[in-house]
Amino acid sequence: MIRRTFSYCFSAFTFAALSVTATGCLFFGAGGGACEVDGKQFSVGEEFTPAGGCNTCTCLADGSTSCTRLACVTSCTHNGKVFNEGDTFPADDGCNTCTCTADGTVACTEMGCAEPACIVDGIGYNPGDSFPSSDGCNTCTCTDDGSVACTEKACLPCEYGGQTYQTGDSFPSTDGCNTCSCMADGAVACTEKACIACTYNGQTYQPGDSWQASDGCNTCTCSDDGLVGCTKINCP
């Protein structure tokens, strides 16, 4: 026996003796009894999930089917991130574009990606890209022929606290609570946080200072916030 099924989707309305107070779809099957949807048979009263996966249908005694009509929102997962249907995002190769499709799969363009012209320290650069030189004070540029051209300024060292530092080096300030950096022109730039001193047994200490505790076997240190912290080993 071949059962033909017809469907009608609606909003709330009244037609003849039939009053519909909700929004949904009805599927009418010739011959009554069981329902047939998408080639599958369902018994009277049976609930099932139609294509789309977010609505629920019920098989009625007259062979028709009543379904909810919720808006189905499809999502895709790619590299641990969730995207909604229609969202676009960069492909892993950095030059193609991917789209979240209606069936929950990710579709990406398949353009050929140009290889970076220059590779420096494992990083690819295209012609015209500029980036810092490894010496910290010069700048390099990727050229059209794939070679790298860098400026050749003399990198000036920094002198601070009797020590010599190279461009880009970071080191503690003499105040014990700030940090300094050696600049490309040989100047030293330091943060300017307010340093809070510590007082212990009438003595004043700067952040970072350490000294012997009054018990003679533990060590105390002045922290950046002006608090004194001491070890707590048992003294003989």
LOKE-98584 format. One line per field, with one value per atom (N, C-alpha, C): atom name; x, y, z. Coordinates in Angstrom, 1 decimal, padded with zeros to 4 digits. Each point is the difference from the previous one (the first is absolute). Last residue first. Example, Ala and Ser with C-alpha at 12.3 -4.5 7.8 and 13.67 -1.06 7.14 Angstrom:
<nuvos>
atome [N_CA_C_N_CA_C]
X [012.8_000.9_-000.8_000.3_-000.9_000.9]
Y [-002.2_001.1_001.1_-005.7_001.2_001.2]
Z [007.1_000.0_000.8_-000.1_000.0_000.0]
</nuvos>
This chain:
<nuvos>
atome [N_CA_C_N_CA_C_N_CA_C_N_CA_C_N_CA_C_N_CA_C_N_CA_C_N_CA_C_N_CA_C_N_CA_C_N_CA_C_N_CA_C_N_CA_C_N_CA_C_N_CA_C_N_CA_C_N_CA_C_N_CA_C_N_CA_C_N_CA_C_N_CA_C_N_CA_C_N_CA_C_N_CA_C_N_CA_C_N_CA_C_N_CA_C_N_CA_C_N_CA_C_N_CA_C_N_CA_C_N_CA_C_N_CA_C_N_CA_C_N_CA_C_N_CA_C_N_CA_C_N_CA_C_N_CA_C_N_CA_C_N_CA_C_N_CA_C_N_CA_C_N_CA_C_N_CA_C_N_CA_C_N_CA_C_N_CA_C_N_CA_C_N_CA_C_N_CA_C_N_CA_C_N_CA_C_N_CA_C_N_CA_C_N_CA_C_N_CA_C_N_CA_C_N_CA_C_N_CA_C_N_CA_C_N_CA_C_N_CA_C_N_CA_C_N_CA_C_N_CA_C_N_CA_C_N_CA_C_N_CA_C_N_CA_C_N_CA_C_N_CA_C_N_CA_C_N_CA_C_N_CA_C_N_CA_C_N_CA_C_N_CA_C_N_CA_C_N_CA_C_N_CA_C_N_CA_C_N_CA_C_N_CA_C_N_CA_C_N_CA_C_N_CA_C_N_CA_C_N_CA_C_N_CA_C_N_CA_C_N_CA_C_N_CA_C_N_CA_C_N_CA_C_N_CA_C_N_CA_C_N_CA_C_N_CA_C_N_CA_C_N_CA_C_N_CA_C_N_CA_C_N_CA_C_N_CA_C_N_CA_C_N_CA_C_N_CA_C_N_CA_C_N_CA_C_N_CA_C_N_CA_C_N_CA_C_N_CA_C_N_CA_C_N_CA_C_N_CA_C_N_CA_C_N_CA_C_N_CA_C_N_CA_C_N_CA_C_N_CA_C_N_CA_C_N_CA_C_N_CA_C_N_CA_C_N_CA_C_N_CA_C_N_CA_C_N_CA_C_N_CA_C_N_CA_C_N_CA_C_N_CA_C_N_CA_C_N_CA_C_N_CA_C_N_CA_C_N_CA_C_N_CA_C_N_CA_C_N_CA_C_N_CA_C_N_CA_C_N_CA_C_N_CA_C_N_CA_C_N_CA_C_N_CA_C_N_CA_C_N_CA_C_N_CA_C_N_CA_C_N_CA_C_N_CA_C_N_CA_C_N_CA_C_N_CA_C_N_CA_C_N_CA_C_N_CA_C_N_CA_C_N_CA_C_N_CA_C_N_CA_C_N_CA_C_N_CA_C_N_CA_C_N_CA_C_N_CA_C_N_CA_C_N_CA_C_N_CA_C_N_CA_C_N_CA_C_N_CA_C_N_CA_C_N_CA_C_N_CA_C_N_CA_C_N_CA_C_N_CA_C_N_CA_C_N_CA_C_N_CA_C_N_CA_C_N_CA_C_N_CA_C_N_CA_C_N_CA_C_N_CA_C_N_CA_C_N_CA_C_N_CA_C_N_CA_C_N_CA_C_N_CA_C_N_CA_C_N_CA_C_N_CA_C_N_CA_C_N_CA_C_N_CA_C_N_CA_C_N_CA_C_N_CA_C_N_CA_C_N_CA_C_N_CA_C_N_CA_C_N_CA_C_N_CA_C_N_CA_C_N_CA_C_N_CA_C_N_CA_C_N_CA_C_N_CA_C_N_CA_C_N_CA_C_N_CA_C_N_CA_C_N_CA_C_N_CA_C_N_CA_C_N_CA_C_N_CA_C_N_CA_C_N_CA_C_N_CA_C_N_CA_C_N_CA_C_N_CA_C_N_CA_C_N_CA_C]
X [068.1_000.5_000.2_-003.9_001.4_000.5_-003.8_000.2_001.5_-002.6_000.7_000.2_-002.3_-000.5_000.6_000.8_-000.1_-000.4_-001.6_001.2_-000.2_-001.8_-000.3_001.3_-002.5_001.2_-000.4_-002.1_-000.2_001.3_-001.1_000.5_-000.2_-000.8_-001.1_000.3_003.1_-000.4_-001.1_003.1_-000.8_-000.3_004.0_-000.9_-000.7_002.3_000.0_-001.0_003.0_-001.2_000.3_001.8_000.3_-001.3_002.1_-000.9_000.4_002.3_000.1_-000.9_000.5_001.4_000.1_-003.7_000.3_001.3_-001.9_000.5_000.3_000.4_-001.0_000.6_002.5_-000.1_-001.1_-000.2_000.9_-000.4_-001.0_-000.1_001.0_-002.8_001.1_-000.3_-003.1_001.0_001.2_-002.8_-000.5_001.1_001.7_-000.7_-000.6_001.0_000.5_-000.9_001.4_-000.8_000.6_-000.1_000.8_-001.0_-001.4_000.5_000.9_-002.2_000.9_000.7_-002.3_000.1_001.0_-003.0_000.7_000.0_-000.5_-000.4_000.8_-001.7_001.1_-000.6_-001.8_-000.4_001.1_-000.5_000.6_-000.3_-002.4_000.4_000.5_000.3_-000.9_000.6_001.4_000.0_-001.0_003.3_-001.4_000.2_003.8_-000.5_-001.4_004.2_-001.3_-000.5_004.9_-000.7_-001.3_003.4_-000.6_-000.7_002.2_000.9_-000.6_-002.2_000.9_001.0_-003.5_000.9_001.0_-001.9_-000.5_001.0_-000.8_001.0_-000.6_-002.6_000.3_001.0_-002.2_000.6_000.2_-003.2_000.7_000.5_-001.3_-000.3_000.8_000.5_-001.4_-000.4_004.5_-000.5_-001.4_003.2_-000.9_-000.6_002.9_000.7_-000.9_-001.9_000.5_000.7_-000.3_-000.6_000.6_-000.4_000.7_-000.6_-000.1_-000.7_000.7_001.3_000.1_-000.8_000.4_-001.0_000.1_004.4_-001.3_-001.1_004.3_-000.2_-001.5_003.5_-001.1_-000.2_003.7_-000.3_-001.1_001.5_-000.2_-000.3_000.4_001.3_-000.1_-003.8_000.4_001.3_-001.5_-000.9_000.5_000.7_000.8_-001.0_-000.6_-000.4_000.8_000.8_-000.3_-000.4_-000.7_000.8_-000.4_000.1_-000.8_000.8_000.2_000.8_-000.9_-002.1_000.4_000.8_-002.0_001.3_000.5_-004.8_000.8_001.2_-002.2_-000.1_000.8_-002.5_000.9_-000.2_-000.9_-000.3_001.0_-002.1_001.1_-000.5_-002.6_000.0_001.2_-001.5_000.7_000.2_-002.2_-000.7_000.7_000.9_000.0_-000.7_-000.1_000.0_-000.1_002.1_-001.1_000.2_001.8_000.2_-001.2_002.6_-001.2_000.3_002.8_-000.2_-001.3_001.5_000.0_-000.1_000.0_-000.8_000.0_002.0_000.9_-000.8_-002.0_000.3_000.9_-003.3_001.2_000.2_-004.9_001.2_001.1_-003.7_000.0_001.4_-003.5_001.1_-000.1_-002.0_-000.1_001.3_-000.4_-000.4_-000.3_-000.3_000.8_-000.6_-001.0_-000.2_000.8_000.8_-000.3_-000.2_000.4_-000.1_-000.4_002.8_-001.2_000.0_003.6_-001.3_-001.2_004.3_-000.2_-001.3_000.0_001.0_-000.3_-001.3_-000.1_001.1_-002.7_001.2_-000.4_-003.1_001.2_001.2_-004.8_000.7_001.4_-004.0_001.0_000.7_-005.1_001.4_000.9_-004.7_000.6_001.5_-004.8_001.4_000.7_-005.3_001.0_001.4_-004.8_001.2_001.0_-004.5_000.6_001.3_-003.7_001.1_000.4_-004.0_000.4_001.0_-002.4_000.8_000.5_-004.7_001.4_000.6_-004.6_000.9_001.4_-004.0_000.0_001.1_-000.6_-001.3_000.0_004.8_-001.2_-001.2_004.7_-000.8_-001.3_005.0_-001.4_-000.7_005.4_-000.9_-001.4_004.8_-001.1_-000.9_005.7_-001.4_-001.0_004.7_-000.4_-001.3_002.2_000.2_-000.4_-000.3_001.2_000.2_-003.7_001.3_001.2_-004.7_000.5_001.3_-003.7_001.2_000.3_-005.1_001.2_001.2_-006.0_001.3_001.2_-005.7_001.2_001.2_-004.4_000.2_001.3_-002.3_-000.2_000.2_002.6_-001.4_-000.1_004.2_-000.5_-001.4_004.2_-001.4_-000.4_005.0_-000.8_-001.4_003.9_-000.5_-000.9_001.7_001.2_-000.5_-004.0_001.2_001.2_-005.8_001.2_001.2_-005.4_001.1_001.2_-005.9_001.3_001.1_-005.6_001.1_001.3_-005.5_001.3_001.1_-005.6_001.1_001.3_-005.3_001.1_001.3_-005.0_001.0_001.0_-004.7_000.7_001.0_-003.0_000.4_000.8_-003.7_001.4_000.1_-003.6_000.0_001.5_-002.7_001.1_000.0_-003.8_000.7_001.1_-003.3_001.1_000.8_-003.7_-000.5_001.1_000.9_-000.9_-000.5_004.8_-001.4_-000.9_005.5_-000.9_-001.4_004.2_-000.9_-000.9_005.1_-001.2_-000.8_004.2_-000.6_-001.3_005.1_-001.4_-000.5_004.6_-000.4_-001.5_002.6_000.5_-000.5_-000.1_000.3_000.4_-003.3_001.3_000.1_-003.2_000.2_001.4_-001.9_000.7_000.2_-004.0_001.2_000.6_-004.4_000.8_001.3_-005.1_001.4_000.6_-004.7_000.5_001.5_-002.0_-000.7_000.5_003.6_-001.3_-000.7_003.7_-000.2_-001.4_003.9_-001.3_000.0_003.2_000.0_-001.5_001.7_000.1_000.0_-000.7_001.3_000.3_-004.2_000.7_001.5_-005.3_001.2_000.7_-004.0_000.6_001.3_-004.8_001.4_000.4_-004.9_000.8_001.4_-002.9_-000.1_000.9_-000.8_-000.4_-000.1_003.1_-001.2_-000.2_002.5_000.3_-001.3_002.3_-001.2_000.3_002.5_000.3_-001.3_001.3_-000.8_000.4_002.5_-000.2_-000.9_000.6_000.6_-000.3_-001.5_000.7_000.6_-004.7_001.5_000.6_-004.7_000.4_001.5_-004.3_001.4_000.6_-005.0_000.6_001.5_-004.3_001.3_000.6_-004.2_-000.1_001.3_000.2_-001.2_-000.1_004.1_-000.5_-001.1_003.6_-001.2_-000.6_005.3_-001.1_-001.2_005.8_-001.3_-001.1_004.1_000.0_-001.4_002.6_-001.0_000.4_000.9_000.6_-000.8_-000.7_-000.4_000.6_000.3_000.3_-000.5_-000.8_000.1_000.2_000.6_-000.1_000.1_-001.2_000.4_-000.2_000.7_-000.7_000.6_-000.5_000.8_-000.8_000.3_-000.9_000.9]
Y [026.0_-000.9_000.7_001.3_000.4_-001.0_-000.5_-000.1_000.3_002.3_-001.3_000.0_003.2_-000.4_-001.4_005.0_-001.5_-000.4_004.8_-000.7_-001.5_005.3_-001.5_-000.7_005.3_-000.8_-001.5_004.5_-001.0_-000.8_003.6_000.5_-001.0_-000.6_000.7_000.5_-002.6_001.3_000.8_-003.2_-000.2_001.3_-002.0_001.1_-000.2_-003.9_000.8_001.0_-003.7_000.9_000.7_-004.7_001.1_000.7_-003.4_000.2_001.3_-001.3_-001.1_000.1_003.2_-000.4_-001.2_002.8_-001.3_-000.5_004.0_000.2_-001.2_000.1_000.3_000.1_001.1_-001.0_000.4_001.8_000.1_-001.1_002.5_-001.1_000.1_003.2_-000.2_-001.3_001.8_-000.9_-000.3_004.5_-001.2_-000.8_003.0_000.2_-001.3_001.6_-000.8_000.4_001.8_000.2_-000.8_-000.5_000.2_000.1_-001.0_001.4_000.3_-004.3_000.3_001.3_-000.5_-001.3_000.3_002.3_000.3_-001.3_001.5_-000.8_000.4_002.8_-000.6_-000.9_001.4_000.1_-000.8_002.6_-001.0_000.2_001.4_000.5_-001.2_000.0_-000.3_000.6_000.2_001.0_-000.2_-002.6_000.3_000.9_000.2_-000.7_000.3_000.3_000.4_-000.9_001.7_-001.0_000.6_000.7_000.5_-001.1_-000.5_-000.1_000.6_-000.5_001.1_000.0_-003.3_-000.1_001.1_-001.6_000.5_000.0_-002.7_000.6_000.4_-000.5_-000.7_000.9_-001.0_000.8_-000.8_000.0_-000.7_000.9_000.3_000.3_-000.8_-000.2_-000.3_000.4_000.6_-001.3_-000.3_003.8_000.2_-001.3_000.3_000.1_000.2_-002.6_001.4_000.0_-004.4_000.7_001.4_-002.2_-000.3_000.8_-001.6_000.6_-000.4_000.6_-000.7_000.7_001.5_-000.9_-000.7_001.9_000.5_-001.1_-000.5_000.2_000.4_000.8_-000.7_000.3_000.4_000.3_-000.9_002.1_-001.1_000.4_002.9_-000.7_-001.2_002.8_-000.7_-000.7_001.1_000.3_-000.8_001.2_-000.2_000.4_-001.9_000.9_-000.3_-000.5_-000.6_001.0_000.3_000.5_-000.7_-001.0_-000.2_000.4_001.6_-000.6_-000.1_-000.3_000.9_-000.7_-001.4_-000.3_001.0_-002.3_001.2_-000.4_-003.6_000.6_001.3_-004.0_001.2_000.6_-005.0_000.8_001.2_-003.4_000.3_001.0_-001.6_-000.9_000.2_002.7_-001.2_-001.0_004.3_-000.7_-001.3_001.8_000.6_-000.9_001.1_-001.1_000.7_002.3_000.0_-001.2_002.1_-000.8_000.0_003.0_-000.4_-000.7_001.1_000.2_-000.5_-000.5_001.5_000.3_-004.5_000.8_001.5_-004.2_000.7_001.0_-002.8_-000.8_000.8_002.6_-000.8_-000.7_001.7_000.3_-001.0_001.1_-000.7_000.4_000.7_000.5_-000.7_-000.8_-000.1_000.4_-000.4_001.3_000.0_-004.6_001.2_001.3_-004.2_000.3_001.3_-004.0_001.4_000.2_-004.1_000.4_001.5_-003.0_000.8_000.4_-002.5_-000.8_000.8_002.1_-000.6_-000.8_002.2_000.5_-000.6_-000.1_-000.8_000.4_002.0_000.0_-000.8_000.3_000.2_-000.1_-002.7_001.2_000.1_-002.7_-000.2_001.4_-000.6_000.3_-000.2_-002.6_001.0_000.2_-001.6_-000.4_001.1_-001.0_000.7_-000.5_-001.4_-000.8_000.7_000.8_000.3_-000.8_-001.8_001.0_000.1_-001.9_000.0_001.1_-003.2_001.2_-000.1_-002.1_-000.3_001.3_-000.6_000.0_-000.4_000.9_-001.3_-000.3_004.3_-000.4_-001.4_002.6_-000.3_-000.4_003.1_-001.0_-000.2_001.7_000.3_-001.1_002.1_-001.1_000.5_001.6_000.4_-001.2_000.9_-000.4_000.4_000.7_000.7_-000.3_-001.9_001.5_000.7_-004.8_000.3_001.5_-002.0_-000.2_000.4_002.5_-001.4_-000.1_004.0_-000.4_-001.5_001.7_000.2_-000.5_001.0_-000.3_000.3_-001.3_000.7_-000.4_-001.9_001.2_000.7_-003.2_-000.1_001.3_-000.4_-000.2_-000.1_-001.4_001.0_-000.3_-001.3_-000.3_001.2_-002.4_001.2_-000.3_-003.1_000.3_001.2_-001.6_000.3_000.5_-000.3_000.0_000.4_-001.3_000.1_-000.2_001.8_-000.8_000.1_000.6_000.5_-001.0_001.7_-001.0_000.6_000.7_000.7_-001.0_000.2_-000.8_000.8_001.2_000.4_-000.8_-001.9_000.8_000.4_-002.3_000.6_001.0_-004.9_001.3_000.6_-003.7_000.2_001.4_-004.3_001.3_000.3_-003.5_000.2_001.4_-003.9_001.2_000.1_-003.5_-000.2_001.3_-000.7_000.1_-000.1_000.0_-001.2_000.0_002.4_000.1_-001.2_001.2_-000.6_000.0_003.5_-001.0_-000.6_003.0_-000.3_-001.1_004.0_-001.2_-000.2_003.0_-000.1_-001.4_001.2_000.8_000.1_-002.5_-000.4_000.9_-000.6_001.3_-000.2_-003.4_000.6_001.4_-002.7_000.0_000.6_-002.8_001.2_000.0_-002.4_-000.1_001.3_-003.0_001.3_-000.3_-002.6_-000.1_001.4_-001.2_000.4_000.0_-003.1_001.1_000.3_-002.1_-000.4_001.2_-000.1_000.2_-000.3_-000.7_-000.2_000.3_001.9_-000.8_-000.1_002.5_-001.4_-000.8_004.7_-000.2_-001.5_000.3_001.2_-000.3_-002.2_-000.2_001.3_-002.4_001.2_-000.5_-002.8_000.3_001.2_-000.1_-001.0_000.5_001.6_000.0_-001.0_001.4_-001.3_-000.1_003.6_-000.6_-001.4_004.3_-001.2_-000.6_005.0_-000.8_-001.2_003.7_-000.9_-000.9_005.2_-001.2_-000.8_004.0_-000.6_-001.2_004.9_-001.3_-000.5_003.7_000.1_-001.4_001.2_000.0_000.1_-000.5_001.1_000.1_-001.8_-000.3_001.2_-002.5_001.2_-000.4_-001.8_-000.3_001.3_-000.6_-000.5_-000.2_003.3_-000.9_-000.4_002.2_-000.3_-001.0_003.7_-000.8_-000.3_001.1_000.5_-000.9_000.9_-000.2_000.5_-001.5_000.8_-000.2_-003.6_001.0_000.8_-004.3_000.8_001.3_-005.2_001.4_000.7_-004.9_000.8_001.4_-005.6_001.4_000.9_-005.5_000.9_001.5_-005.5_001.4_000.9_-005.6_001.1_001.4_-005.4_001.2_001.1_-005.7_001.2_001.2]
Z [066.5_001.0_001.3_-003.5_000.3_001.1_-004.1_001.5_000.3_-004.2_000.3_001.6_-003.4_001.3_000.4_-003.3_000.1_001.4_-001.7_000.5_-000.1_-001.9_000.1_000.4_-000.1_000.3_000.1_-002.9_001.1_000.2_-003.4_001.3_001.1_-004.8_000.6_001.4_-002.8_-000.7_000.7_003.1_-001.2_-000.6_003.4_-000.2_-001.3_003.3_-001.2_-000.1_003.6_-000.3_-001.3_002.9_-000.9_-000.4_004.4_-001.1_-000.8_003.9_-000.9_-001.2_003.9_-000.4_-001.0_002.1_000.7_-000.5_-001.8_001.3_000.8_-005.5_001.0_001.4_-004.7_001.0_001.0_-005.1_001.2_001.0_-005.4_000.9_001.2_-004.3_001.0_000.8_-003.2_-000.6_001.0_000.6_-000.6_-000.7_004.0_-001.3_-000.6_005.4_-001.1_-001.3_005.5_-001.2_-001.2_005.8_-001.2_-001.2_004.5_000.0_-001.2_000.6_001.2_-000.1_-004.2_000.8_001.1_-004.5_001.2_000.9_-005.7_001.2_001.2_-004.8_000.8_001.1_-005.1_001.5_000.8_-005.2_000.8_001.5_-004.9_001.3_000.9_-005.5_001.1_001.3_-004.9_001.0_001.1_-004.2_000.5_001.2_-003.8_001.2_000.3_-004.0_000.4_001.1_-002.6_000.9_000.4_-004.6_001.2_000.8_-004.4_001.2_001.3_-004.4_000.0_001.1_-000.4_-001.2_-000.1_004.9_-001.3_-001.1_004.9_-000.8_-001.3_004.9_-001.3_-000.7_005.4_-001.0_-001.3_005.0_-001.1_-001.1_005.8_-001.4_-000.9_004.7_-000.2_-001.4_002.0_000.5_-000.4_-001.0_001.2_000.5_-003.9_001.2_001.2_-004.3_000.3_001.4_-003.4_001.2_000.1_-004.9_001.2_001.2_-005.8_001.1_001.3_-005.7_001.3_001.0_-004.5_000.2_001.3_-002.1_-000.4_000.3_003.0_-001.4_-000.3_004.5_-000.6_-001.5_004.7_-001.4_-000.6_005.3_-000.9_-001.5_004.0_-000.2_-000.8_000.8_001.2_-000.1_-004.6_001.2_001.2_-005.7_001.2_001.2_-005.5_001.1_001.3_-005.8_001.3_001.1_-005.5_001.1_001.3_-005.5_001.2_001.2_-005.4_001.1_001.3_-005.0_001.0_001.1_-004.5_000.6_001.0_-002.7_000.3_000.8_-003.3_001.3_000.1_-003.6_000.1_001.3_-002.6_001.1_000.1_-004.3_001.0_001.0_-003.8_001.1_001.0_-003.9_-000.5_001.2_000.6_-001.0_-000.4_005.0_-001.4_-001.0_005.7_-001.0_-001.4_004.5_-000.9_-001.0_005.4_-001.3_-000.8_004.2_-000.6_-001.3_005.1_-001.4_-000.5_004.5_-000.3_-001.4_002.1_000.8_-000.3_-001.9_000.9_000.8_-003.4_001.2_001.0_-003.3_-000.2_001.3_-001.5_000.7_-000.3_-003.8_001.3_000.7_-004.9_000.9_001.3_-005.4_001.4_000.7_-004.8_000.6_001.5_-002.7_-000.4_000.5_003.1_-001.5_-000.4_004.1_-000.4_-001.5_004.4_-001.4_-000.2_004.0_-000.3_-001.4_002.3_-000.1_-000.3_000.2_001.3_000.0_-004.3_001.0_001.4_-005.7_001.3_000.9_-004.8_000.9_001.3_-003.6_-000.8_000.9_000.6_000.4_-000.7_-002.4_001.0_000.4_-002.0_-000.3_001.1_-001.0_000.8_-000.4_-002.6_000.3_000.8_000.3_-000.8_000.4_001.3_-000.2_-001.0_003.9_-001.3_-000.2_003.5_-000.1_-001.5_003.8_-001.4_-000.2_004.2_-000.4_-001.4_002.6_-000.4_-000.4_001.4_001.1_-000.4_-002.8_000.5_001.1_-002.3_000.6_000.6_-000.4_-000.9_000.8_000.8_000.6_-000.8_-001.9_000.3_000.7_-001.4_000.3_000.4_-002.9_000.9_000.1_-001.3_-000.4_001.0_000.7_-001.2_-000.6_004.1_000.1_-001.3_001.6_-000.9_000.0_002.3_000.7_-000.8_-000.9_000.0_000.7_001.0_-000.8_000.2_000.2_000.8_-000.8_000.1_-000.8_000.9_000.6_000.5_-001.0_-000.4_-000.7_000.4_003.5_-001.5_-000.7_004.6_-000.4_-001.5_003.4_-000.9_-000.4_003.9_-000.5_-000.9_001.5_000.1_-000.7_000.3_001.3_000.1_-004.2_000.8_001.4_-002.6_-000.7_000.9_-000.4_000.9_-000.8_-000.9_-000.4_001.0_-000.3_000.4_-000.5_-000.8_-000.2_000.4_001.1_-000.1_-000.1_-000.8_000.2_-000.2_001.4_-000.9_000.4_000.9_000.6_-001.1_000.2_-001.1_000.6_001.1_000.5_-001.2_-001.1_000.4_000.5_-001.6_000.6_000.5_-003.7_000.9_000.4_-002.1_-000.2_001.1_-000.4_-000.9_-000.2_003.1_-001.4_-001.0_004.8_-000.4_-001.4_001.3_000.4_-000.5_001.3_-001.0_000.5_001.1_000.5_-001.1_000.7_-000.7_000.7_000.8_000.4_-000.7_-000.7_000.2_000.4_-001.2_001.1_000.3_-003.7_001.3_001.2_-005.2_000.6_001.4_-002.5_-000.5_000.6_003.0_-001.4_-000.4_004.5_-000.4_-001.5_003.2_-000.6_-000.4_002.8_-000.2_-000.7_000.3_000.1_-000.3_-000.2_001.3_000.1_-003.7_000.6_001.4_-003.3_000.5_000.7_-004.2_001.4_000.4_-004.4_000.6_001.5_-004.4_001.2_000.5_-003.9_-000.2_001.2_000.1_-000.5_-000.2_002.5_-000.3_-000.4_001.2_-000.7_-000.3_003.6_-000.7_-000.7_001.7_000.3_-000.9_-000.1_000.7_000.3_-004.4_001.4_000.7_-004.9_000.5_001.5_-002.5_-000.6_000.7_002.3_-000.7_-000.5_001.8_-000.2_-000.9_003.5_-001.1_-000.2_002.3_000.0_-001.2_003.3_-001.3_000.2_002.9_-000.2_-001.4_004.3_-001.3_-000.2_002.9_000.1_-001.5_001.0_000.9_000.2_-003.4_000.3_000.8_-001.5_000.6_000.4_-003.4_000.6_000.5_-002.4_001.4_000.6_-003.8_000.1_001.5_-000.1_-001.3_000.2_002.7_000.1_-001.4_002.4_-000.9_000.4_000.9_000.6_-000.9_-002.7_001.2_000.6_-003.5_000.3_001.2_-004.0_001.1_000.2_-002.4_000.0_001.3_-003.4_001.2_-000.2_-001.8_-000.4_001.3_-002.0_001.2_-000.6_-001.6_-000.4_001.2_-000.6_000.7_-000.4_-001.9_-000.1_000.7_000.3_000.0_000.0]
</nuvos>
